[in-house]
Amino acid sequence: PGVVDPLDPSTAHRQARVWALPAAHEKADIMRILSDHRDEVYPVFRDDTLATLILDGATGHLNAWCCGQSPASGGAPVRSWNL
């Protein structure tokens, strides 16, 4: 049923990197994973990443980082919503 699009190299590299990292158990782990830039060619977080959003299901907070600032950079999110 349908045709599966082939993975582009960026997607394949970035997904492999996420799978290689320790599993996330808390919000800080997710922030670390989404901020990873170890792969110099295909980093998870890139300089041109438009935005990174993290929804905390336990609290209902949605936080957004943008403009070259990763979640693990230590900076506050540029936007935060209480859903």
C-alpha positions as CSV (number, residue, x, y, z in Angstrom):
1,P,0.0,0.0,0.0
2,G,1.9,3.0,-1.2
3,V,5.5,3.8,-1.9
4,V,8.0,4.6,0.9
5,D,10.3,7.5,0.1
6,P,14.0,6.7,0.5
7,L,15.7,8.3,3.5
8,D,17.9,11.2,2.6
9,P,21.4,11.1,4.1
10,S,20.7,13.9,6.6
11,T,17.7,12.1,8.0
12,A,19.6,8.7,8.2
13,H,22.7,10.2,9.9
14,R,20.7,12.2,12.4
15,Q,18.4,9.3,13.3
16,A,21.4,7.0,13.7
17,R,23.0,9.5,16.0
18,V,19.8,9.8,18.2
19,W,19.7,6.0,18.4
20,A,23.4,5.8,19.4
21,L,22.8,8.2,22.4
22,P,21.5,6.9,25.8
23,A,17.7,6.7,25.9
24,A,15.9,9.8,27.3
25,H,14.4,9.4,30.8
26,E,13.6,13.0,31.6
27,K,13.3,16.4,29.9
28,A,16.9,17.3,30.3
29,D,17.8,14.2,28.3
30,I,15.5,15.2,25.5
31,M,17.0,18.7,25.5
32,R,20.5,17.2,25.3
33,I,19.6,14.9,22.4
34,L,17.9,17.6,20.4
35,S,20.9,19.9,21.0
36,D,23.5,17.3,19.8
37,H,26.0,18.4,17.2
38,R,28.7,15.8,17.4
39,D,28.2,14.7,13.7
40,E,29.9,17.6,12.0
41,V,28.3,16.9,8.6
42,Y,24.7,16.0,9.8
43,P,24.3,17.2,13.3
44,V,20.9,16.8,15.1
45,F,21.0,20.5,16.0
46,R,22.2,22.6,13.1
47,D,23.0,26.3,12.9
48,D,20.1,26.7,10.6
49,T,17.6,24.8,12.8
50,L,14.5,27.0,12.6
51,A,13.1,26.0,16.0
52,T,13.1,23.3,18.6
53,L,10.0,22.7,20.6
54,I,9.6,20.5,23.6
55,L,6.3,19.6,25.1
56,D,6.3,18.5,28.7
57,G,3.3,16.3,29.0
58,A,3.4,16.2,32.7
59,T,3.2,20.0,33.1
60,G,1.5,21.0,29.9
61,H,4.4,23.5,29.1
62,L,5.5,23.9,25.5
63,N,8.9,25.6,25.2
64,A,10.5,26.9,22.0
65,W,14.1,27.7,21.2
66,C,15.1,29.4,18.0
67,C,17.6,31.6,16.3
68,G,20.7,29.3,16.7
69,Q,20.0,28.6,20.4
70,S,19.7,25.0,21.3
71,P,17.6,23.7,24.3
72,A,20.8,22.6,26.1
73,S,22.6,25.9,25.6
74,G,21.5,27.1,29.0
75,G,19.4,29.9,27.7
76,A,15.8,30.3,28.4
77,P,13.3,29.4,25.7
78,V,12.3,32.3,23.5
79,R,8.6,31.3,24.0
80,S,6.8,29.3,26.5
81,W,3.2,28.3,26.6
82,N,1.1,26.7,29.3
83,L,-1.3,24.4,27.5
